[in-house]
Amino acid sequence: MVRVTVWNENRHEQKNPVVKEIYPQGIHGTIAAFLEEEGFPTRKATLDQEEHGLTEEVLQETDVLVWWGHLAHDEVKDEIVAKVKERVLDGMGLIVLHSGHFSKIFKTLMGTSCDLKWREADDKERLWVVEPSHPITEGISEFIELEREEMYGEHFDIPAPDELIFTSWFEGGEVFRSGCTYKRGNGKVFYFRPGHETYPTYYNKEIQRVIKNAVQWAKPVDRKRPVYGNAKPLERIAVKK
């Protein structure tokens, strides 16, 4: 069984009554609830917990980490980011949602600014499936349509994805690479764009299905991380005269 930890900075819910009304249990609580319904053992972690809720024990017991952040990226301690990065390289899956594109962990793993264009104007969003054979798109039709969402637009300063799963079109005319996969060490990373805090996006059944599929896709492969550095020969090296 895939063990999931849903991490959320949990700041909008405390500061903004609109967000509190939409997500009374927090964004992390809403995501954790539908993952639990799917049968994934799921725990929640937030920024203000000790070690941001990501202790060594929690990370070792996490197969896939789901990450949502926005207001407080800079408050995430570098030593916690380093531990999460090592777990990803060891094989833990990482799903980064919406404004998590600016999180320290995503920028560290991407090695770029991860910057983009944005607009809050109640744009309609249509997420087109551009890799229909991918397991993350299982159960999804040709596109997902969201009546209102925050716009993210190109250029999105990320490395070229290993796989591009979704491309978004917005009512204002912009497009965006909204579903991107990467391999980092033994781990797999999925960035999924929708999920602005003032819209009920995470109640959408198709968005939920994508995240559930992504958790299953990102689960660790049962193998040890490669050994690096100076290596002894596997065979006897003949002395050449």
N, C-alpha and C positions, 0 to 999 in steps of 0.2 A: 504493500500500500504506500502511495506517495504521501509523505508528510510535508505539510505546507505551513509556512509562516507568512502572515500578511502584515506588512509594516506600513505605518502611516504616521506622518508627523503629528496629525491630530490637532492642528492649530486653527484652521478655518472653522471647524465645528465649535470651537470655544469662543471665537471672535465674531462670527457672522451668523445672525439669527436665521437667515435664509438657508445657509448650509445646514445649520442645526435642525431646521424643520425637515429638510430633504433627507438628511442622514442622521437621525436621532441617536443611532448607535455608532456613529462615525463611519466614514468611508470604509475603514478597515473592517468594521463590524458587518456592514452590508456585503462586502466581498467575501468575508469569512463565512457568512451564513449560507450563501449559495454554493460555496465550495464544500462545506460540510454536508449540505443536502446531496451533493454528488457522491459523497462517501469518502472524501479526503480528510484524514485527521488534520485539523487546522488549529493553529494558535495565532494570537494577535500580539503585536508589539508596537510601541509608540515611542516617539522621540524623548519624552520626559521620564521614561522609565530608566532605571539603572542600566548603564551601558546601552541606552536606547532600546532596551528589551532584547538586544542581540548579544547575549552572553555567549561564551564559548560553548556551554552546554546546549543552549538553544540552537546555535548554528550547526553543531554536530548532529542535532536531531532534526534538522531541516533538509529536506530533499529539494524543495523549490521555494524560493523567496520571492514574494510579490511586493513591489515597492511603489508607494505613492508619496510624493512630496511636492511642496511648492514654496511656501513662505520662508522656510527655515533650513534651506539646503546648507547654509554656512554653519549652522549649529551642530551638524552631524560631525562627531569627532573623527579626526583623521585615522586614529588607531582602530576605530570600529570599521571604517571604510577599508582599511588594509586587511582586517580579518575577513570581511565579506568577500573581498577580492580573492583572497587565498582559497576560500571555500568554493568560489566559482571555478577557479583554476583546478581545484581538486575534483570538481564534478557537480557541485550544486547548481541547479537551474536558477535563473534570475529572470523575472518578468517585470519590466519597468513600464509603468503606466503614465500616460498623459504628461504632466509637467515634471515628472521624474526624469525627463530628458536632460534637465539641468542639475540633477543630483550628482553629488561627488562620485558615487560609485559608477554611474553610467558614463560620466565624462572620463573617469580614470580608465575604464575598460575600453572606451572608444578612442581616447587619445586626441580628441578634437574639442572644439568649443561647444558643439551640440546646439548651436544657436539657430534661430528661425524667425519667421515673421508671425505675428499673432494679432487677433482682433476679437473683442467681445461685442457682438452685434446680432446675436440670435440667428446666425447663419444656419441654413439647412446643410447637413453633411451627408454625402453619399460615399460610403466606403466600398470600392469595387474590389472584388476578389480577383487578383491577377496571377495566383498560383493555385488553381482549383484542385490539384492533386495533393496538396499539402495537408497533413493531418490536422493542422490548426484550423483549417476551413471546413472540417467535417460537420455536416448538418447545416451549413450556411448556403444560401442561394447565391445568385450572381453578385448581389450587393446588399449592404446594410444601410438603411436610411434612418438618420436621426433628424427629427424635426428642428431641434435647436442645439447648437453646440458652439464652443469657442473655435474660431478659425486658427489653424496653424498652416503656414504657407512656406513654400520653397523660396530660397534655398535652405535646406536642412543640413547643417554642417556636421555630418556624420560620415564615417567611412562607408564605401559602397557595401550594402548588406550582402551577406552570403546568400540570402533568399529574400525577395520582396514579395510579401503575402497580400497586402492591401495597399491600394492607392486611393486617397480621398479627393473628392471634388467638393468645393464649397460654393454656396449660393453667390458669394461675391466674386467668384471666378478663379480663385486659387486652387492649386492642387498640392498634395503632400504625400510623402511616403509614410504611411500610417501603420504599417505592420512589417517589421524588419527583424530578421533573425541573424544571429552571429554565433560563432564558436570561439570560445576563449579557453585555452587549455583543455581540460576534460569537460568543461561546462558549456551549457547552451544558454543564450540570452535572447529574449524576445522583447522588442519594444512595441507597445500598442498605444496609439495616440488618444482615442476618445477618453473622456472622463473629467471634464471641468467640474469643479466643486458645486457650482450654482445650478447645474442641470442634473436631472435624475438618470443619468446615463447608465449607471451600474444596476439599475432595475430592468433595463432592456434585456430580454431573454436571449437575443442573438449576441449581444455584447458579452453576456454571461457565458454563453456557449463557447465563444472564442477563448475566453480566459480559462475555462475548464479544459478545453482542448490543449491550450498552451501549457498548462500545468502537466498534463499527461505527456506532452511532447518533450518538455524540458527536464523530465526526471533523469537522475544520474544513470550513467552506464556503469555496470559493475566491472570496473577495471582500475588498477592503480595508476597514478600519475607517472609518466615517464621519468627515468632517472637521467639527470644531466651532469655535465662536467667530465673530468678525465676518466676514461674507461679502460679497464683491463681487456686484453684480447680474449675473444671467445675460443679461438683456436691457437695452437702453437705457431708462432711466427718463426719461420726458418731463417737461420742466419745466412745472409747472402755474402758469398766470398767475392 
